[in-house]
Amino acid sequence: MKVSENSCLTLAGLAGHPSPVSDNWWRDAVVYQIYPRSFADGNGDGTGDLIGARQKLPYLAELGVDAIWLSPFYTSPLADGGYDVSDYRDVDPRFGTLGDFDALVEQAHALGIRVIVDIVPNHSSSAHPWFQEALAGKNRDRYIFRDAPNDWESIFGGPAWTQVSDGQWYLHLFDPEQPDLNWENPEVRAEFVDIIRFWLDRGVDGFRIDVAHGMIKADGLPDVGARDGRQVELLGHEPLPYFDQDGVHEIYREWRPILDSYGAIGVAEAWVESPQRLARYIGSDELHQAFNFDFMMAEFDAKSFRGIIDKSLAEADLVGAPTTWVLSNHDRYRHVTRYDSLAKAKAGTLLMLALPGSAYLYNGEELGLDEVLDLPDELREDPAFKRTGESRDGCRVPIPWGTGDLAWTNPWLPQPERWNALTAQAQENDPASTLNFYRAALKLRRGFNGPLHWLNAPDGVLAFKRGDRTVVVNISEQDYPLTGEILLASGPLSTDGSLPPNTAAWTKP
């Protein structure tokens, strides 16, 4: 058995480079999600911004990503982390200016990195001029008002309706400061076509579509009916009259020719109850990809991973488009915490990066960050926390860059002291660091090709081949023997060269 230099994470000269330009770049891309408020602070005010993000683009190029996905940076009261937009055609002053955005796109493209931006079409901010007009009794048909509420519930807890001063009620499937737009109104549809063109004209390479399964509601707004537990528990499992309605596909069929004319892509955040329903969002006349949340929700268990991988690949075959893989994002606990250890998280990462399709990384996961669970309640800003006690703030804590000039000044959420050992600065020159592990993995990932073929393996072990590469993930309680050259392992091997529990490896003959 041979061991390559990458298996022990010797990273001298391993600067990652994006794939060559291709119309199908997105099919196997690595996309890095930047949560702007928590990524990098360019002006020292404690809030991440576009200047900071642009300054870190060389870091991301060295990491080896093909694209970045910017979470919302639009003008917003930040009632829900920017997913409450009050001006879809401008940058919030806390994040910079349109000039800063243009400079970021220009530099990203110069480095071979594409730029995907969030678009939030299901709802606006209550501070949006349109909703302010609606509160004054003008053009209410841009939103969903009615004389009496039905039984729909907010995803964040509590009723999905709020009463205004004249007695009518408006729908908000999320926070009351996020009123749902009425997509039956042609003015709404025309507005978003214009918004999409606005950002495409500024050079963006695609859109991640927030709540892509929303927008269209069932005719007559029927009640969900009495159920045990919260309605949100049905999301992705059973039909709901306010999500995944057939009419939503008309919207994407209108958008697709526009995206194609710019060479841009659309990626759906869609929670639906079956592979067949998800497949409808993807194809030559709708969107390019949809997020695969099942993989992120899987337990760290060989049977759980195997079942979801098989299901996801079958879904991809339905539409002839690659699936997406993701382990962490701005809405879920970081996978270091979900899996209870960094070792398991790195093994899961090697599994994810070896699968056919594209992979999405989240804001700082390459540093091995865990979830910050002990934030003071008074500092938490997640609107769900105010209603249910559930909080996504812990995965949004600003990521640590280093000490001195590299450190944050009064970050908007406090960083735990334990992260002092996890800064990018501290990990940069450590061959065994998580950062350099990710750099090696993203470089070696480009050598994978072809479909996945499962290999026979004992219970608790996942093993498959892609091309001349073999992937082994040991989630059993026993060491597992390896053969061939070890390209990369997620942790130290046993003294006899076998793969210990909770470890993964990539090999070739």
RABELFEN-V885463 format. One record per residue. N is the residue number from 0. OMEGA is omega in degrees with one decimal (999 if undefined). Layout:
# RABELFEN-V885463
n-><N	N>
omega-><OMEGA	OMEGA>
This chain:
# RABELFEN-V885463
n-><0	1	2	3	4	5	6	7	8	9	10	11	12	13	14	15	16	17	18	19	20	21	22	23	24	25	26	27	28	29	30	31	32	33	34	35	36	37	38	39	40	41	42	43	44	45	46	47	48	49	50	51	52	53	54	55	56	57	58	59	60	61	62	63	64	65	66	67	68	69	70	71	72	73	74	75	76	77	78	79	80	81	82	83	84	85	86	87	88	89	90	91	92	93	94	95	96	97	98	99	100	101	102	103	104	105	106	107	108	109	110	111	112	113	114	115	116	117	118	119	120	121	122	123	124	125	126	127	128	129	130	131	132	133	134	135	136	137	138	139	140	141	142	143	144	145	146	147	148	149	150	151	152	153	154	155	156	157	158	159	160	161	162	163	164	165	166	167	168	169	170	171	172	173	174	175	176	177	178	179	180	181	182	183	184	185	186	187	188	189	190	191	192	193	194	195	196	197	198	199	200	201	202	203	204	205	206	207	208	209	210	211	212	213	214	215	216	217	218	219	220	221	222	223	224	225	226	227	228	229	230	231	232	233	234	235	236	237	238	239	240	241	242	243	244	245	246	247	248	249	250	251	252	253	254	255	256	257	258	259	260	261	262	263	264	265	266	267	268	269	270	271	272	273	274	275	276	277	278	279	280	281	282	283	284	285	286	287	288	289	290	291	292	293	294	295	296	297	298	299	300	301	302	303	304	305	306	307	308	309	310	311	312	313	314	315	316	317	318	319	320	321	322	323	324	325	326	327	328	329	330	331	332	333	334	335	336	337	338	339	340	341	342	343	344	345	346	347	348	349	350	351	352	353	354	355	356	357	358	359	360	361	362	363	364	365	366	367	368	369	370	371	372	373	374	375	376	377	378	379	380	381	382	383	384	385	386	387	388	389	390	391	392	393	394	395	396	397	398	399	400	401	402	403	404	405	406	407	408	409	410	411	412	413	414	415	416	417	418	419	420	421	422	423	424	425	426	427	428	429	430	431	432	433	434	435	436	437	438	439	440	441	442	443	444	445	446	447	448	449	450	451	452	453	454	455	456	457	458	459	460	461	462	463	464	465	466	467	468	469	470	471	472	473	474	475	476	477	478	479	480	481	482	483	484	485	486	487	488	489	490	491	492	493	494	495	496	497	498	499	500	501	502	503	504	505	506	507	508>
omega-><177.4	176.0	179.8	-179.4	-178.2	-176.7	175.8	170.0	170.6	-165.8	-179.2	175.3	-177.3	174.8	-179.8	178.6	178.6	178.7	174.5	-179.7	-178.4	176.3	-178.8	-176.3	-174.7	-173.4	178.0	-175.6	165.8	-175.8	-177.4	178.9	173.3	170.8	-163.4	-176.4	-172.5	-177.1	-178.3	-176.3	-176.3	-177.9	172.3	-178.8	177.9	178.0	175.9	-174.1	-177.6	175.9	178.2	179.1	179.5	179.8	-177.5	179.9	175.8	175.9	-179.6	175.4	177.8	176.3	175.4	-178.0	178.7	-176.4	169.6	172.0	178.7	169.7	-168.5	176.7	-176.0	175.9	-171.2	170.6	-178.1	173.8	176.5	173.9	179.6	175.8	171.3	-168.6	177.2	173.9	-175.4	-176.0	179.5	178.7	175.7	-178.3	177.7	-179.0	178.3	-175.3	173.4	176.0	176.5	178.4	-179.6	179.6	178.0	-179.5	-179.1	-177.9	177.8	179.9	177.8	178.8	-179.1	-179.7	177.1	-173.7	173.9	178.7	174.2	166.9	-171.6	-172.7	-177.1	-175.0	173.2	168.6	172.6	176.3	178.4	-179.5	178.4	-177.7	175.6	173.7	-179.3	177.8	177.9	177.5	-178.2	173.8	-179.3	-176.9	172.8	178.7	-177.6	177.3	172.0	-174.2	178.8	-178.9	167.9	-173.7	-177.7	-177.9	174.7	173.7	-178.9	179.9	180.0	-178.2	179.3	-177.5	174.7	-177.9	177.8	-168.1	-178.1	174.7	177.6	-179.4	175.3	-176.7	171.5	-179.4	175.5	-177.4	174.6	176.6	178.3	-178.7	179.9	174.8	179.8	-176.3	169.5	180.0	-178.9	179.4	177.7	-179.2	180.0	179.6	-176.9	171.4	179.1	179.1	179.3	179.2	179.8	-176.8	174.9	177.5	177.0	170.6	-178.8	-175.1	178.4	-177.3	164.2	-170.7	-179.4	179.0	-177.1	178.7	-178.7	177.9	-178.0	178.5	-178.8	179.2	177.4	-179.7	-177.0	175.6	171.4	-177.2	-176.9	178.0	170.8	178.5	-177.9	179.3	-178.4	178.8	177.7	-174.7	-178.7	-178.2	-178.6	179.9	173.0	-175.0	-179.5	178.1	172.6	174.3	-173.7	-176.1	-178.2	-176.8	174.7	180.0	-176.4	174.4	174.5	-177.7	-169.9	178.6	177.5	178.2	-178.6	-177.2	177.6	-174.9	-176.3	-177.6	173.0	-179.1	-173.8	161.8	-173.7	174.7	-177.9	-168.6	-179.5	176.0	-179.3	178.1	179.7	-177.7	-177.2	-180.0	-169.3	175.9	-173.8	-178.4	177.0	-174.6	-175.2	-176.2	169.7	-178.6	176.9	-176.9	-179.4	-179.2	178.7	-177.1	-177.0	171.4	175.2	-171.7	-174.7	-179.3	179.5	178.9	-176.3	-178.9	-177.6	177.4	179.0	-179.7	-177.3	178.6	175.9	176.8	180.0	179.3	-179.6	-173.4	-179.7	179.0	-179.0	176.3	175.1	179.9	-178.9	178.8	179.6	171.2	-173.3	-177.2	-174.0	173.6	176.2	-171.8	170.4	-179.8	-179.6	-178.9	175.5	175.9	174.9	-179.8	178.8	-179.4	179.4	176.1	176.7	178.6	177.9	175.3	-177.0	-173.9	179.9	-175.1	177.9	180.0	-178.9	-178.1	179.2	177.2	-177.3	160.5	173.8	-178.2	179.6	176.1	-179.6	-176.5	174.9	177.9	176.6	-172.5	-172.8	175.7	176.0	-177.4	-176.0	179.0	-178.4	-177.0	-178.4	-179.7	177.4	-179.5	-177.9	-175.9	-171.7	-174.2	176.4	-173.9	173.7	-176.7	-174.3	177.2	-177.1	177.6	-178.8	-175.1	-173.5	179.7	-179.1	-179.3	177.6	-178.1	-179.0	-176.7	172.5	171.9	180.0	179.9	-173.1	167.0	-175.2	177.3	179.5	-178.7	-177.9	179.2	179.8	179.7	-175.1	-177.5	176.3	179.1	-178.9	-175.8	-170.8	-173.5	178.1	-177.0	-177.4	-175.8	176.2	178.7	-179.0	170.8	178.3	179.3	179.2	-177.8	-178.0	175.9	-177.9	-179.5	-178.0	177.7	177.7	176.2	175.2	-177.9	179.4	175.7	-179.0	175.7	175.6	-179.6	179.4	177.6	178.6	179.8	172.9	178.0	177.1	176.8	166.4	-173.9	179.8	-179.3	174.0	178.8	178.4	176.3	-176.6	178.0	176.4	178.6	-177.4	171.9	179.8	-176.7	178.0	174.6	177.9	-179.9	178.2	178.3	-177.6	175.0	-177.4	178.2	-179.0	174.0	175.2	-174.7	179.0	178.2	179.1	-174.3	-179.4	174.4	177.2	-179.9	178.3	179.1	171.6	180.0	170.2	-176.3	999>
